[in-house]
Amino acid sequence: MKRGTFQLMKSVNKSLVLNKIRTNQPISRAQIAKDTKLTPPTVSSIVRELLAEDLVVESSLGESQGGRKPTMLLINQDALCVIGVDAGADWIKCFVSNLSGKIVARVEPKSIKRPITEADFLADLIEVIHSALDSLSKPDKVMGIGVAMHGVVDVENGLSLVAPNLGLRDIPIMEALEKEFEMIVKVENDVRAMALGESWLNQLDHIGSMLMVNMGSGVGAGLVIDGKLYHGAADLAGEVGHMTIDLNGDVCTCGNKGCFQTFASGDAIVKQAKSFIKQALQQGNQIDPSRYSAVQLTEDLQALIQQNAEDYQQFLDADITFEDIHNKAIKGDEICVHLLRKIGEIIGIALTNLVHVINPDLIVLGGSVSKAKAFILPVITEMIQQRGLTKEAKQTKIAVTAFGDDATLMGAVSLLLVELFETV
């Protein structure tokens, strides 16, 4: 869909009616008028436009309130589709969804080869999006492209200001894609996009405020307030991974010591596991108690590791990932279970701090670390219940993303859905 065509579809009242149908379908014209305070003739006129554009369909008759049964309205979920792109640290992933977030096409992820130039990165993006368009029988039904980009993003200009994993700055993503595809393009930080997707596509738009915390290769967050993303004064809101947890801790990628990210990212957990096991295998050595550590080595734990020294030495020597630690915990490995629970404590402390600063209705966890929810979630909840200042703070809801590995792509899609359904 050409950018100009999409803009013609937009108006405040039209979006108001469309969003009312989306959130309350099936719904009658009369109920829309009552809820939106628009006049019945205005609603009828807008509905005629929406029916003509095939964005809305009529359903079976509704319940009578004493007169003729009203005709009910629903969103035509397959009227348009959206391309979502997840531009991560190692891969560019892409799929196409309908207006409800249902996946209608998916293309093979493209690996990012580093070092990479700006031109090559943009060429890779364009190649993946063309593959998505080529997979569709009606590519003209695509209303736009949403890109969830890691790092710092200038949302207004669609500019990737800092892409730390690529070693690039000031990548003109929106400009390049709009020139290539001549359709609307939205670019957002990946975790903030995830937060918006969780709010919009997981039926959470009734939530007043929601904090999404993503723990994977790094740690970041996105805050949704009344259905809208909060960006902060300079698009830096959500960098919770750089809250200081330990002044004397490990050096973070940002240059500071002891950031939350140095405890709760997947790589950080692997590093702590290896350090913990290495210490235990060295007879008589203890972790320095003067320095804070997520996992303190006790005599019992050291004895357990030394009893199985050969197995743990092999584990130590291997190129392990967070998934390996999680899998061992699932199989009942006491050391890995203990490690994950202690990491859950650190996450719980950090989230308690965020509850006291932001006071969200809901916190949603995403990323690879959240997959260990069976081990970390009970501990996180317990820590918040112990440390929350008030009864309400202690009862803050904690959940794990419903979208798994597709959470970022769902977020990218939601950038366009918000553009269609939301009023300005």
C-alpha positions in Angstrom: 0.0 0.0 0.0 1.5 3.3 -1.1 2.3 5.7 1.8 -0.1 8.4 0.5 -2.9 5.9 0.3 -2.4 4.9 3.9 -2.5 8.5 5.0 -5.8 9.1 3.2 -7.3 6.3 5.3 -6.4 8.1 8.5 -8.6 10.6 10.4 -9.3 11.1 14.1 -12.9 10.1 14.0 -12.3 7.2 11.6 -9.5 5.8 13.9 -11.8 6.3 16.9 -14.5 4.2 15.3 -12.1 1.6 14.0 -10.5 1.2 17.4 -13.8 1.0 19.2 -14.8 -1.9 16.8 -11.4 -3.6 17.4 -11.7 -3.5 21.2 -15.4 -4.2 21.5 -16.3 -6.4 18.5 -19.0 -7.4 17.7 -20.5 -4.0 18.3 -23.5 -2.1 16.8 -23.4 1.4 15.2 -25.6 2.7 18.0 -23.2 1.5 20.7 -20.3 3.0 18.9 -22.1 6.4 18.8 -22.9 6.1 22.5 -19.4 5.2 23.6 -17.5 7.6 21.3 -19.9 10.6 21.8 -20.0 10.9 18.0 -23.4 11.5 16.4 -25.2 8.5 14.8 -25.0 10.1 11.3 -21.3 10.6 11.7 -20.8 7.0 12.8 -23.0 5.7 10.0 -21.0 7.7 7.4 -17.6 6.4 8.8 -18.9 2.8 8.9 -19.9 3.1 5.2 -16.4 4.1 4.4 -14.9 1.3 6.4 -17.2 -1.2 4.8 -16.3 0.1 1.3 -12.6 -0.2 2.2 -13.3 -3.8 3.4 -11.7 -2.9 6.8 -15.0 -3.8 8.6 -17.5 -6.5 7.9 -21.1 -6.9 9.1 -22.0 -9.9 11.2 -25.2 -11.6 12.3 -27.8 -9.6 14.0 -27.3 -8.6 17.7 -29.6 -8.7 20.7 -32.7 -6.5 20.4 -33.2 -3.8 23.0 -36.9 -3.5 22.3 -36.7 -2.6 18.6 -35.2 -4.0 15.4 -32.2 -6.3 16.0 -29.0 -4.3 15.2 -26.4 -5.4 12.7 -23.1 -6.0 14.4 -19.7 -4.9 13.1 -16.3 -6.6 13.2 -12.8 -5.9 12.0 -12.0 -7.7 8.7 -8.7 -9.1 10.0 -7.5 -10.2 6.6 -8.2 -6.9 4.8 -4.6 -5.7 5.2 -1.4 -7.2 6.4 1.8 -5.9 8.0 5.5 -6.8 7.5 7.3 -7.1 10.8 11.2 -7.1 11.0 13.3 -8.0 14.0 16.8 -6.6 13.4 18.7 -8.2 16.2 22.4 -8.8 17.1 22.9 -11.8 14.8 19.9 -12.3 12.6 17.3 -10.4 10.6 13.9 -12.1 11.1 10.8 -11.2 9.3 7.1 -12.3 9.0 3.8 -11.0 7.7 0.7 -10.8 9.9 -2.9 -9.9 9.4 -4.6 -7.2 11.5 -5.0 -9.4 14.5 -1.3 -10.4 14.6 -1.9 -13.8 13.0 1.1 -14.9 11.0 0.3 -15.3 7.3 3.8 -15.7 6.0 7.3 -16.2 7.4 10.7 -15.9 5.6 14.0 -17.6 6.5 16.1 -15.5 8.9 19.2 -14.0 7.4 22.3 -14.1 9.5 24.3 -10.9 10.0 27.9 -11.2 9.1 30.2 -8.9 11.0 32.0 -6.7 10.5 29.3 -5.1 8.4 28.9 -1.7 6.7 25.8 0.5 6.8 25.1 -0.2 3.1 25.4 -4.0 3.5 23.1 -3.9 6.6 20.4 -1.9 4.7 20.8 -4.2 1.7 20.2 -7.2 3.9 17.1 -5.6 5.4 15.8 -4.8 1.9 16.5 -8.4 0.7 14.5 -9.9 3.6 11.5 -7.6 3.1 11.5 -8.4 -0.7 11.4 -12.1 0.2 8.4 -11.4 2.4 6.6 -9.5 -0.3 7.3 -12.2 -2.9 5.7 -14.8 -0.6 2.3 -13.0 -0.8 -0.4 -13.5 -3.4 -1.6 -9.9 -2.8 1.5 -7.7 -1.9 -0.6 -4.6 -2.5 -2.5 -5.4 0.7 0.6 -4.7 2.8 -0.1 -1.5 4.8 3.4 -0.9 5.9 6.7 -2.1 7.5 7.6 -2.2 11.2 11.2 -2.6 12.2 12.2 -3.5 15.7 15.9 -2.5 16.0 18.3 -3.2 18.8 20.1 -0.2 20.3 19.2 3.5 20.5 16.6 4.6 18.0 15.4 8.1 16.9 11.8 7.1 16.5 10.6 10.3 14.8 13.2 10.0 12.0 13.4 6.2 11.9 17.1 6.5 12.5 19.2 3.9 14.3 21.4 6.2 16.4 23.6 3.5 18.0 23.6 -0.2 17.0 26.2 -1.5 19.4 26.2 -5.1 18.2 26.9 -4.0 14.6 29.3 -1.3 15.5 27.2 1.2 13.4 25.7 4.6 14.1 23.1 6.8 12.4 21.6 4.2 10.1 18.8 5.8 8.0 16.5 2.8 8.2 13.2 4.6 7.5 14.5 6.7 4.7 16.1 3.7 2.9 13.0 1.4 3.2 10.5 4.1 2.3 12.5 4.9 -0.8 12.7 1.2 -1.8 9.2 0.1 -1.0 7.2 3.4 -1.1 5.1 2.6 1.9 4.9 3.7 5.5 7.8 2.5 7.7 8.0 2.7 11.5 11.3 2.0 13.4 11.5 1.5 17.1 13.8 0.1 19.8 13.3 -3.7 19.9 12.3 -4.0 23.6 9.9 -1.0 23.4 8.4 -2.6 20.4 8.0 -5.9 22.3 6.2 -4.0 25.1 3.8 -2.4 22.6 3.1 -5.8 20.9 2.4 -7.4 24.3 0.0 -4.7 25.2 -1.8 -4.6 21.8 -1.8 -8.1 20.7 -2.1 -10.0 24.0 -5.4 -8.2 24.9 -3.7 -6.1 27.5 -4.7 -2.7 26.3 -7.1 -2.4 29.3 -4.0 -2.3 31.5 -3.1 1.2 32.7 0.7 0.6 32.7 2.9 -2.3 31.7 6.6 -2.7 31.9 8.3 -5.2 29.5 11.7 -6.4 30.7 13.7 -8.4 28.1 16.6 -10.5 29.3 18.6 -12.1 26.5 22.0 -11.0 25.1 21.5 -7.8 27.1 18.8 -6.4 29.4 16.4 -3.7 28.4 12.8 -2.6 29.0 9.8 -0.9 27.5 7.1 1.0 29.3 3.5 1.3 28.0 1.2 3.8 29.7 -2.5 3.9 28.6 -1.6 2.0 25.5 1.2 4.3 24.5 5.0 3.8 24.6 7.0 6.1 26.9 10.2 7.2 25.3 11.7 9.6 27.8 13.3 13.0 27.1 15.9 11.6 24.6 14.6 8.1 23.6 16.6 6.5 26.4 13.7 5.3 28.6 13.9 1.6 29.4 17.7 1.2 29.8 17.2 -0.7 33.0 20.0 -3.1 32.2 22.4 -0.3 33.2 21.0 0.2 36.7 24.0 -0.3 39.1 23.6 -3.4 41.3 27.2 -3.7 42.5 29.6 -0.8 42.6 32.5 -3.2 42.6 31.0 -5.6 40.1 32.1 -6.7 36.6 32.6 -4.1 33.9 29.5 -3.8 31.7 29.5 -3.2 27.9 28.6 0.4 28.7 31.8 0.9 30.7 30.3 1.1 34.2 30.7 -1.6 36.8 28.1 -3.9 38.3 25.1 -3.1 36.0 22.0 -5.2 36.2 22.9 -6.6 32.8 26.1 -8.1 34.2 24.0 -10.3 36.4 20.8 -11.1 34.4 21.7 -11.4 30.7 22.2 -14.9 29.3 26.0 -14.4 28.8 26.4 -13.0 32.3 24.7 -16.0 33.8 27.0 -18.3 31.9 30.0 -16.3 33.1 28.8 -16.6 36.7 28.1 -20.3 36.4 31.6 -20.9 35.1 33.2 -18.8 37.8 31.1 -20.5 40.5 32.0 -24.0 39.3 35.7 -23.1 38.8 35.9 -21.8 42.4 34.3 -25.0 43.7 36.7 -27.2 41.8 39.6 -25.5 43.4 39.9 -27.1 46.9 39.8 -24.6 49.8 39.0 -21.5 47.7 36.0 -19.4 48.5 34.4 -16.4 46.7 35.5 -13.2 48.3 32.6 -12.4 50.7 33.5 -8.7 50.6 32.4 -8.5 47.0 28.8 -9.0 46.2 28.0 -12.0 44.0 24.7 -13.4 42.8 25.8 -16.9 43.8 27.8 -17.4 47.0 29.8 -20.6 47.2 29.0 -22.6 50.3 30.7 -25.7 51.7 27.7 -27.9 50.8 27.7 -26.7 47.2 31.4 -27.0 46.8 31.3 -30.6 48.1 28.5 -31.4 45.7 30.5 -30.1 42.7 33.7 -31.8 43.8 31.8 -35.1 44.2 31.0 -34.8 40.5 34.2 -33.1 39.5 34.7 -34.8 36.1 31.2 -33.9 34.9 31.5 -30.3 36.0 35.0 -30.0 34.6 33.6 -31.1 31.2 30.7 -28.7 31.6 33.2 -25.9 32.4 35.4 -26.7 29.4 32.5 -26.7 27.0 31.3 -23.7 25.0 28.1 -23.6 27.1 25.1 -21.2 26.7 22.3 -20.1 29.0 20.2 -22.8 27.3 22.6 -25.5 28.5 22.4 -24.3 32.1 18.6 -24.2 31.8 18.5 -27.7 30.3 20.7 -29.1 33.1 18.3 -27.5 35.7 15.3 -29.1 34.0 17.1 -32.5 34.3 17.5 -31.9 38.0 21.1 -30.7 38.3 21.1 -29.1 41.8 23.9 -26.6 41.0 22.1 -25.2 37.9 18.8 -25.1 39.8 20.5 -23.2 42.7 22.2 -20.8 40.2 18.9 -20.0 38.5 17.1 -19.4 41.7 19.8 -17.1 43.0 19.6 -15.2 39.6 15.9 -15.0 40.2 16.6 -13.2 43.5 18.7 -10.6 41.8 16.1 -10.1 39.1 13.4 -9.8 41.9 15.5 -7.1 43.6 15.9 -5.1 40.4 12.2 -5.4 39.6 11.2 -4.3 43.1 13.3 -1.1 42.5 11.3 -0.6 39.2 8.0 -1.2 41.0 8.9 1.5 43.5 10.0 4.0 40.7 7.4 3.2 38.0 4.6 1.4 39.9 3.3 -0.5 36.8 0.1 -2.6 36.9 2.0 -5.5 35.2 5.5 -6.6 34.5 6.1 -8.9 31.5 9.4 -10.8 31.1 10.8 -11.7 27.8 14.1 -13.0 26.2 15.9 -16.3 26.6 16.3 -15.9 30.4 12.6 -15.8 30.8 12.3 -19.3 29.5 13.6 -20.5 32.8 10.4 -19.2 34.4 9.8 -22.4 36.3 12.9 -21.6 38.4 13.1 -17.8 38.4 9.5 -16.7 38.5 8.5 -18.0 42.0 11.7 -16.4 43.4 11.1 -13.1 41.7 7.5 -13.0 43.0 8.7 -13.9 46.5 11.3 -11.1 46.4 8.8 -8.5 45.4 6.4 -9.7 48.1 9.2 -9.4 50.7 10.5 -6.0 49.6 7.5 -4.1 48.2 6.8 -1.0 50.2 3.0 -1.4 50.2 0.4 -4.2 49.9 -0.3 -3.1 46.4 3.4 -3.0 45.4 3.9 -6.5 46.8 1.0 -7.7 44.6 2.4 -6.4 41.3 1.6 -8.9 38.6 4.5 -10.7 37.0 4.1 -12.7 33.7 6.2 -14.1 30.9 5.5 -13.0 27.3 2.9 -15.0 25.5 4.8 -14.8 22.2 8.0 -16.5 23.0 10.7 -16.1 20.3 8.3 -14.1 18.2 7.8 -11.3 20.8 10.0 -8.8 19.0 8.4 -9.5 15.6 4.9 -9.1 17.2 6.2 -5.8 18.5 7.3 -4.7 15.0 3.9 -5.5 13.6 2.1 -3.6 16.4 4.0 -0.4 15.4 1.8 -0.3 12.2 -1.4 -1.5 13.9 -1.2 1.4 16.4 -0.7 3.7 13.4 -3.9 2.4 11.8 -6.2 2.1 14.9 -5.0 4.8 17.2 -6.2 8.4 17.2 -3.5 11.0 17.2 
